[in-house]
Amino acid sequence: MGGVFVLRKPRNGNKCRRFDRCITMRQTETELFSEETRMRTRETRRRRRSFFLDMILLLRTCSSNILFLSLLLLSSSFSSVLSENLSPRNQTLRPLDELNKLKAINQHLRKINKPSIKTIHSPDGDIIDCVLLHHQPAFDHPSLRGQKPLDPPERPRGHNRRGLRPKSFQLWGMEGETCPEGTVPIRRTKEEDILRANSVSSFGKKLRHYRRDTSSNGHEHAVGYVSGEKYYGAKASINVWAPQVQNQYEFSLSQIWIISGSFGNDLNTIEAGWQVSPELYGDNYPRFFTYWTNDAYQATGCYNLLCSGFVQTNSEIAIGAAISPSSSYKGGQFDITLLIWKDPKHGNWWLEFGSGILVGYWPSFLFTHLKEHASMVQYGGEIVNSSPFGAHTSTQMGSGYFAEEGFTKSSYFRNIQVVDWDNNLVPSPNLRVLADHPNCYDIQGGSNRAWGSYFYYGGPGKNPKCP
């Protein structure tokens, strides 16, 4: 469009000598101005209609919640456009970035949330989907596609499967709801779960980058460990607590690590235990979890069933669901027994929870070094210290009390054992203990007839000796 026609006073005596001629000139000028205005208005409307059509085409494939957010963003954007004068100005349309992010999130949710034949609502807000065994995420893996879970393997000799099996030890099953045989209970991942993560690709991963000093990678431990031999499994009983976690970017966990490879990029680990992780779960409940990696937490592996890997075979336990009850200071103690061992026949690593409850297995092909055996086993606690406000975190490990407090006050591992080359459960030989920040979290080991090899561990984090 051309510029606005500007009326000017005639110069050099070129005045309107006839009144009717001046009127005609002014009418012509007014008509030109009006036509220019109409053209500008039509162009603005045309651009607005075009933009809305583009956005509608983009949004047709998105879910309703994306559409709702998009319309809010669009209405906000166009309210400013309509309030401007008729001169159009270039604008940056930021909603597209958010739309693409939400589209990626919903694609990922469709991938990991499988169709269910029954849905159970847990008192803590979780949604548990009962998914057919062969539809679980593990069978998206190319090496498992079209297969079915394996039959249970032979247990290690010396493993006592007797004992009480609690009717329910997870919140979702407290009201008597169960998943049918032939299905596995899977905690449904929600949009807000992924939004708490740094990105879709980092969701469900253990490693996260923090501001670090020269002596720490942000992860702090108090562990018992054995090394120097070939190990084919491990077992221990761990009491469950609900430690306080300072912010959503930190976690506190207690677990067993099955380890092989160097501590470089080829590190292989299998992990299981309980954890409090506000970022991953959105709350502070202690939750049963599993993990695996074959490249030191870089690209492979994940928590629970959030990627193709662990094959669940049990219809009673939801991995990632809250454990109940938990231990209390100077009160009742509640512990869980975990056994991880390598099936001598097929080479897969199996997980048992409690007294004889097989949870499932990690296929041996997921690993490089762990295809054969483990070179180290660790038991104990881990926290993430993000150094909030430049000080040590107050995130608690275990019960939040130091090891010297002892029974009913400190966290413990008891009846610590390993599986040898002949599939025998034996006491952990030469169990050593180590705390990398003993003023913040410490550990003390021992042995007796009732508990076999054991240790107490944990601590409060920030305190006068751990500023």
PyMOL commands that set and color helices and strands:
alter all, ss='L'
color gray80, all
select helices_A, chain A and resi 19-59+64-82+95-112+133-135+137-140+171-173+191-196+278-281+364-366+369-371+388-390+403-405
alter helices_A, ss='H'
color red, helices_A
select strands_A, chain A and resi 118-121+127-132+183-187+219-231+233-239+252-260+268-276+287-293+302-303+311-312+335-342+349-353+357-362+374-384+411-419+425-427+432-435+442-448+452-458
alter strands_A, ss='S'
color yellow, strands_A
deselect
rebuild
show_as cartoon
